[in-house]
Amino acid sequence: MTSLLLPAFQFTSPGPDVPFLQWGFFSVRWYGLLIASAVLIGVTLSQYLARRRNVNPDLVSDLAIWLVLGAIPCARLYYVLFQWEEYAQRPADIIAIWKGGIAIHGAIIGGLIAAVIFCRLQKVSFWQMADLIAPSLALGQAIGRWGNFFNSEAFGRPTDLPWKLYIPYQNRPPGYTNYEYFHPTFLYESLWNLAVFILLLVLFFRDLKGKPPLKIGTLFLTYLIAYGCGRFWIEGLRTDSLMLGPLRIAQVVSLGSIAIGILGLVYLYSLRRSLPDVVNSLSSHTNDPARSSHK
């Protein structure tokens, strides 16, 4: 059992081997339940945001299917590739996604590829759709990180802080077996992503007032910067980072996302130019012609 100790509360996890629901041969794992919940909540939220921007909400639900098909396999592939020595010894576990082992950066890369293809086929603005998805993405990550808690994974270095996380002996990484309590880095990232979600919603609803209106792509670029900053410092606390030689891959990718976000905002607001897109305009899928020229 994994316990998360806080000054006034104690949370107890059933552990990675105990499903949320077991009915004969059918079982629902916590990890899968959280991912499914994040997708459902995210789609509902993005459809609501689409309506507020006078964009056809059916586009969001259609895009969501593409995102899932692109994100989940790429998230698993990304993780397996950087842990190949381990999975080469037990190839049957390569598809055992319910045991954990997906990388959010892989999911984002796969989702971006799928989104570009979808927007190209539907002739809609990639950046407008990205702005509508960004708050849901941050919220979904905040929810999904709790899957790490239930799987006793993605924790940090040993600590004696009041909110320390107890890790059972069998789940402790090599070199740390004599330590009992670790940084709950999944919690840090969940809270950070929740803060990013709130920031993006504030910007979104402020933009509806048009004082002054945000340029298309601003929300997604802000997400790249904000999430990248949080992930960079949190990753430095972890003991199970995916590595490429001496480099923590997540930190390298985070720095890249921060750089892309900053350069994009400079391009929009300093150079006063629109971001390159898969279409020349926002297409007829937007119901309000005035809103479809939103810059």
Secondary structure, DSSP 8 states (H G I E B T S, - for coil): -EEEE-SS-EEEE--TTS-SEEETTEEE-HHHHHHHHHHHHHHHHHHHHHHHTTB-HHHHHHHHHHHHHHHHHHHHHHHHHHTHHHHTT-GGGGG-GGG----HHHHHHHHHHHHHHHHHHHT--HHHHHHHHHHHHHHHHHHHTHHHHHTT-S-BSB---TT-EE--GGGS-TT-TT--EE--HHHHHHHHHHHHHHHHHHHHHHHHTTSS---TTHHHHHHHHHHHHHHHHHHTTBSS--EETTEEHHHHHHHHHHHHHHHHHIIIIIS------SSSS--TTBS-HHHHT--
